């Protein structure tokens, strides 16, 4: 199946090809035609399944048929749980929109930064990508109007509710017109998400992409048995000996992320920590440098990692294991995207071995384990 067969115009198909997308992912095959037909969508799919393009492309197609927005009443609203995901969605949208005949103005708004510049730039926005709290602040300041929203998207609805946005989302829904198109995307459909589904969606097209289908087989997984005190030297050894130039390292806490990044820098490896305690400016700059190849290693916590989307990221390293097998799959899914190969490495201390066996069992895949006692880590 090709993108041209999904109902997209020639200009948008050309924009898709320019971004090196060769064929649509399963969720895109179903979501794009349904959205173009004006139907509501309930999409259940893991991060990395291609859902962002699944709603961005039909939104851009629909906007090509409309006149540019001239006021503060936005026609398209995308709600997301984190600032990083807001930035990512906006980047994806702008990349596809770059060469289109009708210019589309999009904007990502989120907390943690001054509200004034956001208020000044909002006029004429076609697509607003927002975190709930900052959106309500902007509504309160009369910087944006939600009375004319025609399309509403909730991306990662399960994460949004886990982060405690339920009341804010309900308030936003009450401000929207009753006649609108809705698309809700979520990794799972728990009871917490069900209330939104009941309130939002009308006879939705239900799309479910099984988790196994979105774990790329192109990811090479390896693990190393290592004493906890040798993890830092082993990490630096692997990066230097493997000449890794772009590495996303996962730590389970802010403190560990800071410590790992600091020791990498001390040993001559360009690195930065990436977590919720960093200012928005610091996080944006670190991610920009990492994507541009100017920063060799980004050390991230799980929450901050939502929204890190790098098309050809070659290496992911689990410095520590996450709590759940699902989070493990999410982490390693940062590599092996867009049909490119990638490598996921896990450093397993003795007290993590049982948990790693559980992860492998849930994943249905055995990961080869290499002992490291014989590796000379002196100087690393």
Protein Blocks (a to p, Z undefined) as FASTA:
>chain_A
ZZklnopafklmmmmmmnopabdcfklmmmmmmmmnopacdddddehilpmmmmmmmmmm
mmmmpccdfbfbdfbdcddfbfklmmmmmmmmmmmmmmgmbacddddddehiafklmmmm
mgopabdcddfklmmmmmmnopaccklcfbdcdehkllmmmnopmmmmmmmmmmpcfbdc
dddddfbdcfklmmmmmmmpgciacddddfklmmcfkbccddddddfklmmmmmmmmmmm
nopabdcdddfbfklmmmmmmmmmmnopacddddfkbcfklmmmmmmmmmnopafbdcdd
fklmgopacfklcbdcdfbacfbfklmmmmmmmgophhiacdddddddfklmmmmmmmmm
mnopacddddfklpccehZZ
